[in-house]
Amino acid sequence: MYGQESNYHIVVNANKDSIPDMKIFVLVVDNMFDTGLTAILDTLDIANELISNRGGGIHFEVTITGVRSSIQTRLGLSVSATLATSLPCPDLVIVPAIADRTPDMLTAALQRPDVVEAQSIVQHWYQSGALVTAACTGTYILAAAGLLDGVRATTTWWLASDFRKRFPSVILDDAQKLVEQEQRVPAGAALAQVDLVLWKVRQYSQEVAQCVSRYILID
């Protein structure tokens, strides 16, 4: 049961030794949604701990990266980032939500130099073979980069009307929590960051994903 303590790592028994470690870049810009960013990092950290408990190493190699060496979250926390231009192409890119919740705020955000640079970087990584993902308002960055044109996608529910007007080439299905389209995986509102990460952990191990969801009380 969710409310009971348990040695969850005991059930993590699938043999995944042949699966190589995954390089994950969390691409950050100023004014990120604090909970969205930390939810991604915490979920991956718990997954790595569970994998380690069953005798494996760190499977998800996570790097916070950006176009600046330091960013500030919405609530003013300072986050150090490795410059994206100094890094090779990752296996997976995650763009967390930016904390701009209205169409007007998002219009201004998408015109910021750091966000425009982030779009170019994620385009480059996509073209180099990376899987690119985003959650909540982070989907606006993927769409503005043209990476969702002509494919199904989802976004945060209260901005669906604005998203359709702004990105008419995207086939928006905002009823979905997560949409997988080959190299692109957008996810829906707010805490969809967790759904997105659990989707990737589940590909490594159903057991690990189940245990992580129990620790963080997410279905």
C-alpha positions in Angstrom: 0.0 0.0 0.0 1.2 3.5 -0.7 1.0 4.6 2.9 3.1 1.7 4.2 6.9 1.4 4.3 8.3 -1.4 2.3 11.7 -2.5 0.8 10.5 -1.7 -2.7 13.8 -2.5 -4.2 13.2 -6.2 -3.5 10.8 -6.5 -6.4 13.1 -4.9 -8.8 14.5 -8.1 -10.3 14.5 -7.7 -14.1 17.9 -8.2 -15.6 18.8 -4.9 -17.3 22.6 -5.3 -17.3 22.8 -5.2 -21.1 21.0 -1.8 -21.3 23.5 1.1 -21.6 23.2 4.1 -19.4 21.1 6.9 -20.7 22.4 10.5 -21.0 19.6 12.9 -20.1 19.8 16.6 -20.4 17.3 18.8 -18.5 17.3 22.0 -20.5 16.6 25.0 -18.3 15.9 28.7 -18.9 15.1 31.5 -16.5 11.7 31.5 -14.8 11.3 27.7 -14.7 8.4 26.3 -12.7 10.2 25.2 -9.5 8.1 22.1 -8.8 8.3 20.9 -12.4 12.1 21.1 -12.5 12.6 19.5 -9.1 10.0 16.8 -9.8 12.0 15.7 -12.8 15.3 15.6 -10.9 13.8 13.9 -7.8 12.0 11.2 -9.9 15.2 10.3 -11.8 17.2 10.3 -8.6 14.8 7.9 -6.9 14.9 5.6 -10.0 18.7 5.6 -9.9 18.7 4.8 -6.2 16.4 1.8 -6.7 18.5 0.5 -9.6 21.6 0.8 -7.4 19.9 -1.1 -4.6 19.5 -4.1 -6.9 23.2 -4.1 -7.8 23.2 -1.8 -10.8 24.9 1.5 -11.3 23.5 4.9 -12.1 21.4 4.2 -15.2 20.0 7.7 -15.8 23.0 10.1 -16.2 21.3 13.5 -15.6 22.9 16.9 -16.5 21.2 20.2 -16.0 22.1 22.3 -19.0 21.2 25.6 -20.4 22.3 28.6 -22.6 23.5 30.3 -19.4 25.7 28.9 -16.6 23.1 29.9 -14.0 19.4 30.4 -14.1 16.8 31.6 -11.7 13.6 29.7 -11.1 10.2 31.4 -10.8 10.6 31.6 -7.0 14.1 32.9 -7.2 16.2 29.8 -6.6 19.6 29.8 -8.4 20.4 26.7 -10.4 23.8 26.0 -11.9 23.8 24.7 -15.5 26.4 23.2 -17.8 26.5 25.2 -21.0 24.7 23.3 -23.7 27.2 24.4 -26.4 29.9 22.5 -24.6 28.1 19.2 -24.6 27.7 16.4 -27.1 24.2 15.2 -28.2 22.3 13.4 -25.4 20.0 10.4 -25.6 17.1 12.3 -24.1 16.3 16.0 -23.6 13.6 17.1 -21.1 12.3 20.7 -21.3 10.5 21.4 -18.0 7.6 23.9 -17.7 8.3 27.6 -17.7 6.2 29.4 -15.1 4.4 31.7 -17.6 0.7 30.8 -17.3 -1.1 33.1 -19.6 -0.9 33.6 -23.4 0.5 37.2 -23.1 3.2 36.0 -20.6 4.1 33.1 -23.0 4.4 35.5 -26.0 7.0 37.5 -24.1 8.8 34.4 -22.8 9.1 32.9 -26.3 10.8 36.2 -27.5 13.4 36.2 -24.8 17.0 35.6 -26.1 17.6 32.7 -23.8 14.4 30.9 -24.9 15.2 31.5 -28.6 18.7 30.0 -28.1 17.2 27.1 -26.2 14.9 26.4 -29.2 17.9 26.3 -31.5 19.8 23.9 -29.2 16.9 21.5 -28.9 16.5 21.6 -32.7 20.1 20.7 -33.1 19.9 17.8 -30.6 16.8 16.5 -32.3 18.4 16.6 -35.7 21.4 14.8 -34.2 19.1 11.9 -33.0 18.1 12.8 -29.5 14.7 12.1 -28.1 13.2 15.5 -27.2 10.5 15.8 -24.6 8.7 18.6 -22.7 5.9 19.0 -20.2 3.3 21.6 -19.6 4.4 25.0 -20.9 7.7 23.5 -21.9 5.8 22.2 -24.9 5.6 25.7 -26.2 9.4 25.7 -26.6 9.3 22.5 -28.7 6.4 23.9 -30.8 8.1 27.2 -31.4 11.2 25.3 -32.6 9.0 23.6 -35.2 9.5 20.2 -33.7 5.8 19.4 -33.3 4.7 20.5 -36.8 2.5 17.9 -38.4 2.5 15.5 -35.5 0.1 14.8 -32.6 1.0 16.6 -29.3 -0.5 17.6 -26.1 0.0 20.6 -23.8 -1.4 22.1 -20.6 -5.2 22.0 -20.6 -5.9 25.7 -19.8 -3.7 26.9 -22.7 -5.1 24.5 -25.4 -7.0 27.2 -27.2 -4.0 29.5 -27.3 -1.7 26.7 -28.4 -4.0 25.8 -31.3 -4.0 29.4 -32.5 -0.3 29.9 -32.1 0.8 26.6 -33.6 -1.8 25.6 -36.2 0.5 23.0 -37.8 0.5 20.9 -34.6 -2.2 18.2 -34.3 -3.2 19.0 -30.7 -4.9 16.4 -28.6 -5.1 18.1 -25.2 -7.2 15.3 -23.7 -4.0 13.2 -23.6 -1.6 13.3 -20.7 1.3 12.2 -22.8 1.7 11.7 -26.6 4.6 9.6 -28.0 5.6 10.6 -31.6 8.9 8.9 -32.5 11.6 11.3 -31.3 9.1 13.7 -29.7 7.1 13.2 -26.5 5.1 16.2 -25.2 3.2 15.9 -21.9 0.3 17.8 -20.4 -0.1 20.1 -17.4 1.8 21.0 -14.3 3.0 17.7 -12.7 3.0 15.9 -16.1 6.7 16.2 -15.6 6.5 13.2 -13.4 4.4 11.3 -15.9 6.9 12.0 -18.5 9.9 10.7 -16.4 8.0 7.6 -15.3 7.2 6.9 -19.0 11.0 6.7 -19.6 11.8 4.8 -16.4 9.1 2.3 -17.3 11.0 1.5 -20.6 13.9 0.5 -18.4 11.9 -1.5 -15.9 8.2 -1.8 -15.1 9.2 -2.7 -11.5 11.4 0.3 -11.0 8.7 2.6 -12.4 6.1 1.1 -10.0 8.4 1.5 -7.0 9.2 5.1 -7.9 5.5 5.9 -8.2 4.9 4.4 -4.8 7.6 6.5 -3.2 6.3 9.8 -4.7 2.6 8.7 -4.4 1.9 9.1 -8.1 -0.4 6.7 -9.9 
